[in-house]
Amino acid sequence: MRWNLSFRSAVSVALFASSSVYGQMQAMNEYELQQTTAQLEFPGIPILEEAGFNITEAGVEVDLDIQADIDSITYFDDDGVGPNGQAGALILSGVHIGSSSSPITREQVRSNSPFQPADLAQIHGMFIQADPQAGTLITIDRLGDDQGNGIDVIVNDIYFGKELEAGAGWGLLLEDISNFVSDDYLTEVNSLFNLNLASVDDGFNTLNGNFYPWKIRMMPLEGGTADGSGFIDLTNANGGGLEDIISIPGIGGGNTSMRMDIQFVLRMEKLAIYKGDFEMGIQGLMVYRGIDTTGDGIEDTVGPATLDNFLMETVAHELPSGDTVQALHMNIDFHADIAINNFYIGNPETGSIGAFHINDLDTHNTQLWIYAH
């Protein structure tokens, strides 16, 4: 794993160093050293208290440049399918994270070293705040750069059941994951789907487009009512014109283990799967929520998709057989529009079967139970 970390705090080692993480820390230049300040607000984190830091106000801000390689990720099923099933596994072999400035090729998807040493994925302006009443808020200002070079994720092989020889599984590519909406991309979306969307000034003087900060709030609840008044306005001073759009309202209480609220705009240049010489996928993905700012009934502005009131709790779940099992129960409310500029089979240029736009996807109180079978 290769990573560069630039902390706007004085606790980089105490917070993040671990025996299971290996990397190379690059020396800060004089300007970067001048930017480091100790501003922390993490009540209840023992490692900070042991380090003797005076936890007062503000939070921790992190800039992360990363390239990572994972040999394999495996899920084991020890009894397989049916009464006479055999142990099997779902295996992701050769997982690579980085950022290439040029389009990723089929050969790179199958390569054990798909990225150059300088191909580091950027996650900048990650700001973390914590409050004993309102929970933890994570804001991510920028995924990728302002040229549209986002985070690339490559999986060399996905095996269903058992591991085969290298290259025999399904290859997977997620290219240029970011929260940057470029002017050129919006022009293409508007032309394809007869829309008139504009992005909102991000307040960073970004050229050729705008970043949409991600906001993630996690609120552990142990019963009773949680006070969310401190989070009525979660806007950032650097948010510019986004202040009226990117904000998370107050939170209601309940007897749940965790509540999560997420607001985001997701851009991805390409999502593709590979098998031998076969390829299929989508290009030009944006997950967002159109906003009508003029009241004329026409969505004219790109706003954030929302996953709100996402509740997680452990419950006793009754099966159709009448048996009761311990289950993880989730409530999901998701609101978004989805644009896909190209869905293709084979060659992305010649194998296009069209573009897709999903307007006003709105799920209400979707219930999900996960339990051992």
C-alpha positions in Angstrom: 0.0 0.0 0.0 1.3 3.5 -0.8 -0.3 6.6 0.8 0.4 10.2 1.6 -1.4 11.8 4.5 -1.7 15.5 5.2 -3.3 16.1 8.5 -4.6 19.5 9.7 -4.1 18.3 13.3 -1.3 17.0 15.4 -2.5 13.5 15.9 -1.7 11.7 12.6 0.2 8.8 14.2 -2.0 8.4 17.2 -5.2 8.2 15.1 -4.2 6.2 12.2 -1.0 4.2 12.6 -1.5 0.5 13.1 0.5 -2.7 12.8 -1.7 -3.9 10.0 -1.1 -0.9 7.7 2.1 -0.4 5.8 3.0 2.7 3.8 5.5 5.4 3.0 4.9 8.8 4.6 6.2 11.6 2.5 7.8 14.6 4.2 5.8 17.7 4.3 7.1 20.8 2.6 7.4 24.2 4.5 4.0 25.4 3.3 2.2 22.2 4.4 3.9 22.4 7.8 2.5 25.9 8.2 -1.0 24.6 7.6 -1.0 22.0 10.4 -2.9 23.0 13.4 -4.1 21.0 16.4 -7.9 21.4 16.4 -9.7 18.3 17.8 -13.1 17.4 19.1 -13.2 13.7 19.8 -14.6 13.3 23.3 -14.4 9.7 24.5 -11.5 8.5 22.2 -9.1 6.9 24.7 -6.0 7.2 22.4 -6.4 11.0 22.4 -6.9 11.2 26.1 -3.8 9.0 26.7 -1.8 11.2 24.4 -2.7 14.2 26.6 -4.3 16.3 23.9 -6.6 19.1 25.0 -9.8 18.4 23.1 -11.6 21.7 22.7 -13.2 22.7 19.4 -13.3 22.2 15.6 -12.4 18.8 14.3 -9.8 16.8 12.4 -9.3 17.4 8.6 -7.5 14.8 6.5 -6.1 14.9 3.0 -5.4 11.4 1.7 -3.5 10.3 -1.4 -3.6 6.5 -1.6 -2.7 3.5 -3.8 -3.5 0.1 -2.4 -3.4 -3.6 -3.4 -5.2 -6.4 -1.7 -4.3 -10.0 -2.6 -7.8 -11.4 -2.0 -11.1 -11.0 -0.2 -13.0 -14.2 0.5 -16.4 -15.1 1.8 -16.6 -18.8 2.9 -19.8 -20.8 3.0 -18.9 -23.9 5.0 -21.9 -26.1 4.0 -22.7 -25.0 0.5 -26.1 -25.4 -1.2 -28.7 -27.9 -0.2 -28.5 -30.9 2.3 -25.5 -32.4 0.5 -23.7 -29.2 -0.3 -20.0 -28.7 -0.2 -18.0 -25.8 1.2 -17.5 -23.0 -1.3 -16.3 -19.4 -1.5 -16.9 -16.1 -3.2 -13.5 -14.7 -3.9 -12.3 -11.3 -5.1 -8.7 -11.9 -6.2 -6.4 -9.0 -6.9 -8.1 -5.8 -5.7 -6.3 -2.6 -6.7 -7.1 1.0 -5.8 -5.5 4.0 -7.4 -6.1 6.7 -10.0 -5.0 6.6 -13.6 -5.0 9.9 -15.6 -5.6 7.9 -18.8 -8.4 5.5 -19.6 -7.9 2.1 -18.1 -7.4 -0.8 -20.6 -8.6 -4.4 -20.6 -4.9 -5.4 -20.0 -4.8 -3.2 -16.9 -7.9 -4.9 -15.5 -6.1 -8.2 -15.6 -2.7 -6.9 -14.5 -1.3 -7.5 -11.0 0.3 -4.0 -11.2 -2.2 -1.9 -13.0 -1.1 1.5 -11.7 2.1 3.5 -11.9 3.7 4.6 -8.7 2.4 8.2 -9.1 -1.2 7.0 -9.7 -2.5 8.0 -6.3 -6.2 8.3 -5.6 -7.1 11.6 -3.9 -9.5 12.0 -1.0 -9.1 15.6 0.1 -10.9 17.8 2.7 -12.2 14.9 4.8 -13.5 16.7 7.9 -14.5 14.7 11.0 -16.5 16.1 13.9 -18.1 14.2 16.8 -20.7 15.2 19.4 -22.0 13.1 22.2 -25.6 14.1 21.5 -25.7 14.5 17.7 -23.2 11.7 16.7 -20.3 11.8 14.2 -20.4 13.9 11.0 -17.9 13.1 8.2 -17.7 15.6 5.3 -15.7 14.8 2.2 -15.1 17.8 0.1 -13.2 16.3 -2.9 -12.9 12.8 -4.3 -10.4 12.9 -7.1 -9.2 16.0 -8.9 -10.8 18.8 -10.9 -9.9 17.1 -14.2 -12.3 14.3 -13.6 -9.6 11.8 -12.5 -11.4 10.0 -9.6 -10.7 6.8 -7.7 -10.2 3.7 -9.8 -11.0 0.2 -8.4 -9.9 -2.9 -10.2 -10.6 -6.5 -9.4 -8.6 -8.9 -11.5 -10.8 -11.9 -10.9 -14.1 -12.7 -9.2 -14.7 -16.4 -8.6 -18.1 -17.8 -7.7 -17.8 -21.1 -5.8 -14.1 -21.9 -6.0 -10.8 -20.3 -7.2 -9.6 -21.0 -10.7 -6.5 -20.0 -12.6 -5.7 -16.3 -13.0 -7.8 -14.7 -15.7 -10.5 -17.3 -15.6 -12.8 -15.3 -13.3 -14.8 -12.1 -14.0 -12.8 -8.9 -14.1 -14.4 -5.8 -12.6 -13.6 -2.1 -13.2 -14.9 1.0 -11.4 -13.3 3.9 -13.1 -13.1 7.5 -11.9 -15.4 7.5 -8.9 -15.7 11.1 -7.8 -18.0 13.9 -6.6 -16.9 16.3 -9.3 -19.5 17.3 -11.9 -17.8 18.8 -14.9 -19.4 21.3 -17.2 -18.7 19.0 -20.2 -20.5 16.1 -18.5 -23.6 18.2 -17.7 -23.7 19.4 -21.3 -23.8 15.8 -22.5 -26.4 14.8 -19.9 -28.6 17.8 -20.9 -28.3 17.0 -24.5 -29.1 13.2 -24.1 -32.1 13.6 -21.8 -33.5 17.0 -22.9 -32.6 18.5 -19.5 -31.4 21.9 -18.4 -29.4 21.1 -15.3 -26.7 23.3 -13.9 -24.2 22.6 -11.1 -23.9 24.8 -8.0 -20.8 26.8 -7.2 -18.7 24.8 -4.7 -17.0 27.8 -3.2 -13.5 26.5 -4.1 -13.0 28.5 -7.3 -13.0 25.2 -9.2 -12.6 25.5 -13.0 -14.7 23.6 -15.5 -17.2 22.2 -12.9 -17.9 21.9 -9.2 -17.4 19.4 -6.4 -20.4 18.3 -4.3 -19.3 17.5 -0.7 -20.4 14.2 0.7 -22.0 14.4 4.2 -22.3 11.3 6.3 -23.7 11.3 9.8 -23.7 8.3 12.1 -25.8 8.4 15.3 -25.6 5.5 17.7 -28.8 5.2 19.7 -29.4 3.2 22.8 -33.1 4.0 23.3 -34.9 7.1 24.2 -34.9 10.3 22.1 -31.8 11.8 20.5 -31.5 15.5 20.4 -30.6 16.6 16.8 -30.9 20.3 17.3 -27.2 20.8 17.0 -27.3 19.4 13.4 -30.1 21.5 11.9 -27.5 23.4 9.9 -24.5 21.3 8.8 -23.2 23.7 6.1 -19.6 24.4 5.7 -18.2 27.9 5.6 -16.5 26.9 2.3 -19.7 25.6 0.8 -20.5 28.7 -1.2 -23.7 28.3 -3.1 -24.1 24.8 -1.8 -25.1 25.9 1.6 -28.8 25.9 0.9 -28.6 22.4 -0.7 -26.0 20.3 1.1 -27.4 20.2 4.6 -28.8 17.4 6.8 -31.9 18.2 8.9 -32.4 17.4 12.6 -32.7 13.8 13.7 -35.6 12.1 15.5 -35.2 9.6 18.2 -36.0 5.9 18.4 -35.1 2.6 20.0 -32.5 1.7 17.4 -28.8 0.8 17.5 -27.6 3.2 14.7 -29.0 5.8 12.5 -27.2 7.1 9.4 -27.9 9.9 7.0 -25.9 10.4 3.8 -26.1 13.1 1.1 -24.0 12.8 -2.0 -23.5 13.2 -5.7 -21.7 10.3 -7.2 -20.0 10.4 -10.6 -18.4 7.4 -12.2 -17.0 7.4 -15.7 -17.2 3.6 -16.2 -18.4 0.5 -14.6 -17.6 -2.7 -16.5 -17.2 -6.4 -16.2 -14.9 -8.6 -18.3 -14.8 -12.3 -19.1 -12.2 -13.5 -21.7 -12.8 -11.2 -24.7 -16.2 -10.2 -23.5 -16.9 -6.8 -22.0 -20.1 -5.0 -21.0 -20.8 -2.0 -18.8 -22.0 1.5 -18.4 -20.4 4.9 -19.0 -21.1 8.4 -17.7 -23.0 7.5 -14.5 -24.3 10.2 -12.2 -26.4 9.6 -9.0 -27.9 12.9 -7.9 -31.2 14.6 -7.2 -32.7 17.2 -9.5 -34.0 20.4 -7.8 -36.5 22.9 -9.0 -35.2 26.2 -7.8 -37.6 28.4 -9.6 -40.9 26.8 -8.8 -41.8 26.2 -12.5 -42.0 22.4 -12.1 -38.8 21.8 -14.0 -35.6 20.5 -12.3 -32.8 22.9 -13.1 -30.1 22.2 -10.6 -28.0 19.2 -9.6 -28.5 18.5 -5.9 -27.5 15.6 -3.7 -29.1 12.2 -3.6 -30.1 11.3 0.0 -30.1 8.1 2.0 -31.8 9.2 5.2 -33.4 7.6 8.2 -31.2 4.6 7.6 -31.7 2.6 10.8 -29.9 -0.5 11.9 -30.8 -2.6 14.8 -30.6 -6.2 16.0 -34.1 -7.8 16.4 -35.8 -11.1 16.9 -37.1 -11.9 13.4 -39.9 -14.4 12.8 -39.6 -16.7 9.8 -42.5 -18.0 7.7 -41.9 -21.4 9.4 -42.7 -19.8 12.8 -39.1 -20.0 14.0 -37.4 -17.0 15.4 -33.9 -15.9 14.6 -31.6 -13.0 15.6 -31.4 -10.7 12.6 -29.9 -7.4 11.5 -32.8 -5.1 10.6 -32.5 -2.1 8.4 -34.8 0.7 7.3 -33.9 2.4 4.0 -35.2 5.6 2.6 -33.4 6.5 -0.7 -34.1 9.4 -3.0 -32.3 10.0 -6.3 -32.2 10.6 -10.0 -29.8 8.4 -12.0 -28.2 9.3 -15.4 -26.3 6.7 -17.5 -25.0 8.1 -20.7 -24.1 4.8 -22.3 -25.0 1.2 -21.7 -22.9 -1.0 -24.0 -22.1 -4.7 -24.8 -18.8 -5.4 -26.4 -17.0 -2.3 -27.6 -18.0 0.9 -25.7 -18.0 2.9 -29.0 -19.8 0.5 -31.4 -21.7 -1.7 -28.9 -23.9 1.0 -27.4 -27.5 0.0 -26.8 -28.6 3.4 -25.5 -28.7 5.8 -22.6 -30.9 5.7 -19.5 -32.3 8.2 -17.1 -34.2 7.3 -14.0 -36.2 10.2 -12.6 -37.3 10.5 -9.0 -36.4 7.2 -7.6 -38.0 7.3 -4.2 -38.1 4.4 -1.7 -40.1 4.7 1.5 -39.5 2.6 4.6 -37.9 -0.2 2.8 -37.3 -3.0 5.3 -34.3 -5.4 5.1 -33.5 -8.3 7.4 -30.2 -10.2 7.3 -29.8 -13.4 9.3 -27.9 -16.7 9.3 -29.5 -19.5 7.2 
